[in-house]
Amino acid sequence: MENIQTTNQTKMLLDVDDKPKLLPGLLLSFQHVFAMFGATVLVPLILGLSVSTALLASGVGTLIYMILTQFKVPIYLGSSFAYISGMALAIEQMNGDISAAQTGIMMVGLVYVLVSVLIKFIGVEWINYLFPPIVIGPMIIVIGLGLSATAVSNAGLAQDGDLRNVLVAIVTFAVAALVTSKGKGFIQVIPFLIAIIVGYIFALALGLVDLSPVAAANWIQLPEFSLPWGEGAGSYRFYFGPEAWALVPISFVTIAEHMGDSMVISEITGRNFLEDPGLDRTILGDGVATFVSAFIGGPANTTYGENTGVIGMTRVASVSVIRNAAMIAILLSCLGKFTALVSTIPSAVLGGMSILLYGVIASNGLKVLITNRVDFAHTRNLIIASAMLVIGLGGAVLNIGGVLMISGTALSAIVGVILNMVLPHETLVDANN
């Protein structure tokens, strides 16, 4: 933490406290909406949750974050990819019921709150001790590849797949890859949004899109909340079984990501947000936003690197711009025909995007290992990574007396933490000596 730079590398055109004029400010805010939009709506589409609720949760969550950080940090919160595999598994194990997934994400939000309290009083060293790069890296890899089979299936690349779906997935993947690698300026920031649009148009031409939900939707309508009040549509019950608890260990991965995002935005703006308003406040804001999102039926929230990238490119770090972007997202969540249109995106489009997206997430795990120079010449590092990858991707399940069942990313994380604590550190001996 002490290595955070507090001197601007590039002078901001608009600093954190500056406010742009009305029209330029709105354009800058819409730019942030576009930057977060593709990823934010992709998560509920993959999980079968409400797009409108996810958009609302994104906007409300960002405002909550800003209030708790005293409007000092220009960060946008959107749907988190880290919990997709865990939430999807929980929903599958509950036969389509979202109770376990939503309860688990609310518990994740409470973990954030607890961690913020601990950081307030004892600092962050304990997080670094429990979750060093050799544990964090494989965890991210497992998260990225945990749903790779689903991505391939959605892309139509199964044995009995439809050739039309395959073509749509290939086009979507190619556009996302091309924009990511060759795009310039702002275009490069929104590769998934562009890929969705192009893939959707291609799928429409092939007759894979059903527009009847758009025709049936109202222009203005409230988001499709799911609330823990009872039975029937639009409701779920609190559920504290193993399927819910399995999501909790993932929170430490996203907390580490949160710390990284906070460091990056600190470097860009020349301010140390880990000191002012403090890491305890930023994590608290993230956690409360996640809890609120899950409570109303949305996915987990997280700090968005896409929007941080926009700040770095535009040199506009105004908190008011981010705040207005959050309010625009809330407005979009109430446009019924718009959210209905988004919900008609075919699975083949999502599959083509997911192949790249999950791969990118997994590659970020490799990046963690490389950036931190994790040495696999050390046998302990090799053992930790190997065990975590095989357990996380091999479908391992630990059933403890029928009372507690741990699987997937959660089990992989627990194994990694334990091995890191018990395996002795070794000293490499030069073979020439």
Buried (B, 14 or more C-beta within 10 A) or exposed (E): BEEBEEEBEEEBEBBBEBEBEEEEBBEBBBBBBBBBBBBBBBBBBBBEBBBBBBBBBBBBBBBBBBEBBEBBBBBBBBBBBBBBBBBBBBBBBBEEBBBBBBBBBBBBBBBBBBBBEBBBEEEBEEBBEBBBBBBBBBBBBBBBBBBBEBBBBBBBBEEEBEEBBBBBBBBBBBBBBBBBEEBEEBEBBBBBBBBBBBBBEBBBEBEBBEEEBBEEBEEEBEBBBBEBEEEEEEBBBEBEBBBBBBBBBBBBBBBBBBBBBBBBBBBBBBBBBBEEBBBBBBBBBBBBBBBBBBBBBBBBBBBBBBBBBBBBBBBBBBBBBBBBBBBBBBBBBBBBBBBBBBBBBBBBBBBBBBBBBBBBBBEBBBEBBEEEEBEEEBEBBBBBBEBBBEBBBEEBEBEEEEEEBBBBBBBBBBBBBEBBEEBEEEEEEEEEE
